[in-house]
Amino acid sequence: MKGSSWRMSLDDFGECHEKIRVLSQEAAAVVKQEGGDNDLLARIQRDPYFAPILGQLDALLDPKTFIGCAPQQVAKFLTEEVRPLLEQYKSNMGVKVDSVVSTVTGK
């Protein structure tokens, strides 16, 4: 990985992809053949190729960066689809409908 930026050319991307592929296959072999833990991140951290981005690794791997607008879609679905259905049965539930939906969305 040339330079300290994670931006890369197509050639760099291919090289990076290959390094990750090899490391992931090595990590998978440990899991599948030895019953060990998946140590892919540790392998990436030890590989000198990835040294320029080690300080950014946590941010690059933050799961929130991979979920897009899923939280908003779930909230909309619950509000528009689920809540109206629950309203019909709220007398049988023993809990407030808003509490049920809020628990699911975390709000």
N, C-alpha and C positions, 0 to 999 in steps of 0.2 A: 504494500500500500504506500504509494508515493506521497510525501508531504504529510502534514498533520491534519489535513481536512479529510472528512469521510466522503467528500465528493470524489468521484472517480470516473475515469474514461471507461469505454467499453472493454478495452484490454484489461484494465485494472479490475473491472467487475468480474470478468471471466476468471482471472487469477484468484480473486477473493472468493468467488463461488467455489472454485476447486478446493481451496484451502479449507473452507467450511465443510464441504462435502467429505473430504478425507477425514477431518477431525470428527465429524458426526458419525461416520462409519466406524471409526476407532471406538468412540464412546458407546455406540450401539453394540459393538462386539463385547464390550465389558458387561453391559446389561444382559445381553442375550446368552452369552457363553459362560460368563462367570457369576451371573446373578448380582453384579455390583450396581452401584448407583450410577446414574447418568452424570458424567463429569465433563460434558461438552464445554460448559462455561469455563471450567478450570483449564481445560486444554487450550481454549482460545486465549485466556489470560496468560498462559505460559508461552504461547507462540510469538516470537519476535515480530512476525509480520503484522500482528494486531497492536503492537506497542503504541502507535500513534493515536489510537482511539480508546485506549484503556480508560482514560478519564471520562469518556462519554458513554462507556458501555452500559452503565445502569440506565441512563436516559434512553439509549437506543433500544434497550430491552424492556422498557416500561410497558406493561400490558395495556395501559390506557391508550397508548399510541396505535393500537391495533384494532380497537373496537368501533372506531368511526362514530356514527350517530346512533349506535344501538341503544344507549340509555334513553335518548329522546324518543326513539321508536317504541321502546317498551312502555315508557310512561304514556305515550299517546294511545297505544293499544289498550293499556289498562284503563285509561280514562274513557276512551270511546267505545270499547268493546266489552271489557270485563266488568267494569263498575255497573253499567246498565243491567247486565245479567244478574249480578249479585244483588242488586236492589230488589229484584223480584223475590228473593229468598231471605232477605235480611231478618225477617221475624223468626226464622228457623235457625239462624246462625249463632245467636247469642253473643255476637260481637258487632261493632260498628263496621259498616262497609268501608268507610274511609280508613279505618285502622288496618283492615286486611290489605287494601291496595297500597297504603303507605308502607306497610311492612315489606311488601314485595319490592317496591321501588326504592326503599331506604329514605323516604322523605316523610 
